[in-house]
Amino acid sequence: MKTAELTGAALDRAVAHALGAPDDGNGLPYYSTNWAIGGPIIEREGLLVRPSFTDERDKWTSIQWAPKGVCESGPTPLVAAMRCYVASKLGDEVEIPEELT
């Protein structure tokens, strides 16, 4: 699945995978909707989050300048940032279990 299209549980699964967190079957943290969980990733990774001025569908953009220069957008600041984090660690496409797509 394209990283730019990840939402909900699929995005949370991809973030967990990017973090190297084990999938213990007890459910995933809500990285993409809970600032207490996703916020520290933004801070630690130095992600820039700002309003998007070019995409009417996705109102927010997140950028990680180094080491690769990754940019992703999303409907919320946290979704944009988590997509950016996943793209920086796993690339533009990720494998997601069928039940999450």
Phi and psi in degrees as a GROMACS rama.xvg file:
@    title "Ramachandran Plot"
@    xaxis  label "Phi"
@    yaxis  label "Psi"
@TYPE xy
-69.263  133.379  LYS-2
-57.0224  -37.7519  THR-3
-65.5226  -13.7752  ALA-4
-106.316  -0.726146  GLU-5
-66.9723  136.912  LEU-6
-145.902  165.405  THR-7
52.1825  -135.157  GLY-8
-62.9562  -32.3885  ALA-9
-64.5584  -42.3821  ALA-10
-66.817  -43.4456  LEU-11
-61.4209  -39.5645  ASP-12
-63.3344  -43.657  ARG-13
-64.6984  -39.9324  ALA-14
-62.8217  -45.1815  VAL-15
-59.0863  -43.0004  ALA-16
-63.1187  -43.5364  HIS-17
-62.7987  -33.1798  ALA-18
-77.5078  -15.4098  LEU-19
80.0808  18.6354  GLY-20
-76.5136  136.626  ALA-21
-70.8995  145.993  PRO-22
-92.7598  97.0781  ASP-23
-91.8541  4.87589  ASP-24
80.4215  1.83895  GLY-25
-93.4164  15.6708  ASN-26
92.3002  160.048  GLY-27
-103.826  147.733  LEU-28
-63.3512  153.805  PRO-29
-88.9715  69.8245  TYR-30
-56.9741  -37.4949  TYR-31
-88.425  -2.9399  SER-32
-132.047  -8.71475  THR-33
-117.331  110.846  ASN-34
-62.4186  -29.7178  TRP-35
-66.5559  -24.0437  ALA-36
-98.969  -46.5925  ILE-37
-80.3514  -30.5688  GLY-38
-56.4609  -45.1863  GLY-39
-61.5634  -28.8555  PRO-40
-67.1413  -42.7053  ILE-41
-58.9424  -46.7306  ILE-42
-66.3198  -48.2763  GLU-43
-63.2068  -39.3161  ARG-44
-86.4029  -6.88369  GLU-45
66.9762  38.5468  GLY-46
-79.0503  134.386  LEU-47
-90.9232  132.393  LEU-48
-126.212  128.325  VAL-49
-148.613  162.302  ARG-50
-60.7102  144.687  PRO-51
-90.4254  132.402  SER-52
-106.429  0.229148  PHE-53
-118.768  -18.2898  THR-54
-119.004  113.512  ASP-55
-71.3879  -26.7166  GLU-56
-73.8989  -47.6777  ARG-57
-107.074  116.117  ASP-58
-84.0234  -7.54043  LYS-59
-130.225  148.799  TRP-60
-128.102  141.227  THR-61
-125.757  138.079  SER-62
-129.994  136.744  ILE-63
-118.933  110.268  GLN-64
-68.914  -43.2958  TRP-65
-123.045  147.846  ALA-66
-89.4082  -14.4447  PRO-67
-107.482  -18.4454  LYS-68
74.8622  70.1964  GLY-69
-105.578  139.969  VAL-70
-136.937  129.64  CYS-71
-137.74  157.498  GLU-72
-123.013  169.093  SER-73
-168.891  168.984  GLY-74
-73.6162  -19.0528  PRO-75
-132.481  160.142  THR-76
-59.1875  -40.1012  PRO-77
-70.6949  -39.7568  LEU-78
-63.147  -45.4344  VAL-79
-58.8055  -44.9551  ALA-80
-66.345  -41.0109  ALA-81
-70.2766  -35.5708  MET-82
-62.8509  -41.3319  ARG-83
-63.6594  -43.9647  CYS-84
-60.8214  -47.2102  TYR-85
-60.8095  -45.6527  VAL-86
-61.3151  -37.7358  ALA-87
-68.7884  -29.2901  SER-88
-97.0302  -36.3613  LYS-89
-117.713  -13.2087  LEU-90
101.298  -172.464  GLY-91
-78.2012  -13.9398  ASP-92
-136.932  141.226  GLU-93
-133.975  153.874  VAL-94
-88.9947  127.598  GLU-95
-126.083  137.111  ILE-96
-56.7275  142.089  PRO-97
-52.2512  -37.6304  GLU-98
-68.3069  -13.47  GLU-99
-99.6461  -4.10193  LEU-100
